Amino acid sequence: MAHLPQVKIPATYIRGGTSKGVFFRLQDLPERCQVPGEARDALFMRVIGSPDPYSAHIDGMGGATSSTSKCVILSKSSQPEHDVDYLYGQVSIDKAFVDWSGNCGNLSTAAGAFAIHAGLVDPARIPENGTCVVRIWQANIQKTIIAHVPVTDGQVQETGDFELDGVTFPAAEIVLEFLDPSDDGEEGGSMFPTGNLVDDLEVPGIGSFKATMITAGIPTVFVNAEDIGYRGTELREDINGDPAQLARFEQIRIAGALRMGLIKTAEEAATRQHTPKIAFVSPPKDYRTSSGKAVKAGEVDLLVRALSMGKLHHAMMGTCAVAIGTAAAIPGTLVNLAAGGGEREAVRFGHPSGTLRVGAQAKMVDGQWTVTKAVMSRSARILMEGWVRVPAESF
């Protein structure tokens, strides 16, 4: 049997925040992959090395975690007053699908830097030295993200002293602004899809839990750690090795997705693993991070642990951080109450790898809560650039 040769596709492997992914310019993709569909999905799965029954991604660029099985497409923007369109695909590790339902906040950082690297930003907008403001249209969720990218000698400044918990080495700081990150501006949309800041969420066969369900940054279901038998100080190994607990979290996530109107049947959740996220919160406590660093209760406003693609995340997803900051700014949500209640424009929360500060500006308009923007700092660095090779017959 004759086999087709491998295809070489220009690609860049980038760490953004606490994630990393394979970045492509739309124009560099094979023609049949330049439009959404089966060919594009098949290409991205083969690039990452999915589906992999061994959950190892040995034969691909993925790292066998939700943080490292990602692909991104950037192109010159189709939207006025924007520089680039940014499309994100979360590749399932052991199943044959790519989830396009949400954004990756961490890779939003890399999207701003890559836009400059890849020649997609008007050179007239790039200072010789200073900060380049990259206006990103997030095509998955139809939202604007502003990345403030440091520039030295006309090139993206990648090295620096900014430290991000969950990332081993320091780098240059990139400030991200997520504009109007909730769904309240969309037809029929709402930041709180159920109309409540806190609901009693019935989970068949498991029980009823207090829950805050919010669509800001990414749809997220927040529950209290104590209500599900946790302290809020857990690390990955405390949860990810327990199939029964992971299955319980998935049932809570499915119940939340149904209540939020994201899916119509429980079966649909299998093909929508990326959204919603499920997270649990608790008031501040002393704990040790996954690297052994001590975090004192007095250093944080609350503790948050979140699951991504069915596993506890090693740090915090950027989009979920937006949801945390937004919910914390609204008095009465579970996130706000865990942080001590009251009005606030920023919180520092503890996650398995350390702490993160996120700000959000929320206000009441015509009896509805709305958020104008959320802000946080991340970093990004190119790890490798050149071509990724993929067997032609795979897509």
N, C-alpha and C positions, 0 to 999 in steps of 0.2 A: 504494500500500500504506500503510495506516494504521499508525503507530507509537505505542506506549504512551509516556507521559511519563516523566521521570526520577522516581525515588523518593528522598525526603530521609530519611536515617537519622542520628540523633544519634551523633556519633563524636568521638573525641579523638586527636590525632596526638602521640605522645610519644616522646622519646628516652629509652631506658633503657640504661645502660652504653654500649657501643659499637654498639648497634643502635637502630633505631627502628621503630615499628609503629603500626597503626591500632587503637585500643581501642574496644570496645563494651560496654555493659551488655547482658546477655542479654535483659532486658525491653524494650530499645529495638529489637531486631532484628525484621524482619517475621516474622509468626507462623510461616510455614513454614520459616524459617531459625533458629528457636529450638531446633530439634532437629537432631541430626547427619544428614547426608545430602547428596544432590546439590544441593538448593537452596542450602544454606549454603555448600558448596564453590564453586558458581557465583557466588554473591554475593561471596565473598572474592576470587576470581580477578578479578572485574570491578572491585572496589574497588582492587586493586593494579595492574591493567592487564595481567593475564596470561590466556592465554599470548601472549607477544609474540615473534614471529620476529625482530624487530629487536633484542631484548634491551635495550630502552631505557626501557620503562614510561612512554612519553610520555602515554598516555591512561589514567593511573591514579596512585595515590598511592605506588606502589613506587619504589624507587631503583635497580632493575636490578642489585642485589647481594643475596647471601643475607642480609646484615645489615639490609636495608631492604625486604624483601618478606615482611612478617609481619603477621598479624592476631591479635587477642587478644579473648577474651570473658571478662568477669567477672560473677559473680552472688553473692548471699548464699550462704554455704556450706551444703551439705547434710550436712556432717560435724560431729560434736560438737567443741567446743573449737577451732573454726576460724572465721575471719571471712568469708573469701571462697573461692569456687572459681575457679580460674584455668585457662582452656583456651587453648592456643596452636596456631595453624596456620601452618606454613611453606609459603608459596605458591611453587610452582615458577615460574621466570621464563619459560621457553620451552616448557613442557609443560603440559597441562591437568590438573593435579592439585594438591591440598593435602595435605601430609604432616602427619599428626597423631601420629606415632610417638614424639615426644620433647618435651623442654622447651626453652625459651630462657632461659638463666641471666641474660643481660643484661636481658631484658624482665621477668624476675622482680622486678627492682628497681622498674621502672615499675608493675608490678602492685600492689605495696604502696602506692605513692603514689597511684595511680589509685583504689584501693579507698576511700581517704579522700576524695579529690576527688569521687568519684561517689556519696557518701552510702551506701556499702555496709558501713561499719564503725559499730558502735553508738557514738553520740556520747558515751556514758558512758565509753568506753574511750579517748577522744581527749583528751589533756591540753591545757590552754590554752597552755602552753609546756613544752617538753621533748621526749620521744621517745615516739611511739606504736608499740607492738609489734603489728604486723599479722600474724595467723596465716593463712597461705595454704595452701590445699589445691591442689596441682598435679595437675589432673585427668588430664592426659595420662599421667603416670607414677605416679600414686597416691602422692605423697610430700608431706611437709610442709616448707614454707619459712617461716622467720620473718624478716620485714623490720623493721628498726629505723629508723623514718622520723622525721626531725626535724620538729617542729611549732612554729610561732610564731604567737601570737594565734589559736590554734585552727585554723590553716591549714597545709598542708604547706609546709615551708621548702624552696624550690627553689634559691635562690642561696646561694653560699658560696665557700670557698677550697679545697675538695677538688679536686685535679687527678687526672685519669684519662688515662693514655697512650692515644691513639687518639681522644680527644675534645678539641676545640680549646680550649674555654673551661671554667673552673672552675665548680663547682656545690656543692650541699650533699651531704655524705657520707651514704649509706645503707648500713648494715651488713646483710649477708644471712647467714643460717644455713641451710644445707641439711641437714636432719635425716635420719639413716639414708639417705644418698644412694645406696647400692649396692642391688643386687637380692638380697642374701644373705638378707633376711628374707622373701622371697616364696617360695611353694611351688615347689620345683624350681629356684629361682633361685640364682645365685651371683655374687659379685663378680668372680670369675675363671671364666667359663663353661666353659673347657677344663680347669679344675682345676689349671692351671700358672701360675706367675708369668711365665714366658717360654716361648714355643713356637717351633718351627721352622715357619713359615708357608709352605706351598707355593703359589706363584702360577702357574697353568698358563701356559706360554709365556714366562714372565718370570724365574722363579727361586725360590729359597728365602731367606726373611729371618727373622732373629730378631724376635719380636713379643711385646709385652705386650698382652693383650686384656682389658679391664676394663669392668665396668658400674657406674660410679659417676658421678652427675651426668648422664652420657649415655654410652651404649656407645661405646667408643673403642678404636681399634687404634693402638698406638704402635710405631714402628720406629726404628732408629738412622739418623740422617741420613747417616752415612758409608756405611752398607750400600747406600743407594740413590743414592749419588753426589753427595750434598750436604754443605755445611759446617754447615748449621743457622742461617746468618746471612741466608738468602735473604729477599727482599722480593717483593711480589705480582708485579711486572713480570718477575722472574726465572723465574717458573713459569707464570703465567696466560696468557701469550702463546704457550705451547708445547703445542699439542694432543696431541702424542705423549706428553709427560710427564704431562699431565692424564689421558690414557687409561690410562697405567701406574698412576697413583695409584688410579684407579677399579677397575682389576683387583685391586690389593692390597686395596682396601676390600671388594670383593665376596668375595674369598677369606676375609677376616677375618669378614665377616658370616655366611658359611656355617659357618666353624669355631665361631662363637659361637652358632649356632643361631637367628640372627635371621631368616634366610630359608632356604627349603628348596631353591630353585633359583637359579642366577645371574640368571635373567630377572627374578625378583622385585625385584632391587636397583633396577631402573629406577623402581619406584614406592615406593621407600624410600630416597630420596636424603638425607634429614635424619639418618638413623642407619644404621650407626655412623659416627662421625667417623674420619678418619685423620690422624695427627699424627706428626711426626718430631722426634727429640730429639738434642741433642748437649751435650757439656760446655761450660762458659762460653768465649766468645771475644769479642774486641772487635768491634763492628760499628756501623754507622750505621742509624738508624731511617728510615722512609719520609719523615719530616719533616726529616731531616738531623742529628738529635741524636745525639751520640756516646754509646754505652753501652759501658762498660769491663767486661772479663771479671770483675773483682773486685766488680762491683755486683750480680751475679746468681749463682744456684746452678746454673743450666742454661739452655739455649736450647730453645724449642719453637716449631714452626711447625705450623699445623693447616689442613686444608681443610674448607670447608663448602659443601654443594651443588655440589661439583665444582670449586671454585676456592679458591686460597689466601686465607685470611681476612686482612683488613687489620690485625687486632689479635689478640684471642683471644675465642672464644665463652665465655660465663660457665660453661655446663655443662661444657665441655671443661676449663676452669680447675679445676673441682671434681675431674674425673678426674685431672688433673695433680697436684693437691695430695694426693689420696688415694693414687695410685700412688707418689708421692715418699715417702710416709710408711711404705711397706711395703718393707723391705730385700729387694733382689734383683730388683725390677722394672727394666725398661730406664730408666724415668724416674728411679727412685732411684739407679741406677748412674751415669746421666749427671750427677746432682747430687752425686756423690762417695760414694754408698753410706751405710750406717749408718742409725740411727733419727733421725727428724726430725718435728717437728709443724708446720712451715711451710717454704715455699720461695718465693723470689723468682725468677721466670723471665723471660727476655727473649723478646719477640715482635716482629713487624715494626714496631709502633708505639711500643715502649718496654718497660716492665717492669710486672709485676704480682705482688703477694704474695697467696698463698692458704694458709690453714692447714687441717689435717685431723687428726683424732684417730683413729688406727687401733690395733686391738689383736687379739691372737690369742685366739679363743674356741673351745674344743673342736676344736683343730687347724685352724680356718678363720679367715682374716683377716676382720675386720669393721670398719666405720667408723661412728662415732656421729654425727659431723657434720663439715661443711666450712664454712669461714667466709671471706668476702671482702667488700671494700668496693667499691661502685659509686655512681653518681649517676643522677638522672632529672630530666627537665624537660618540661613540656607545651610543645609547639611551636605547636599550633593546636587550637582546639576549636569545635564547632558542628555542622554536618551534612556528611556525605559524600553526594554524589548519584550514583545508579547507574541506568542505563536499566532500567526494570521488566522488559522482555522478556528481559534477560540472565539472570534467575534465576527 
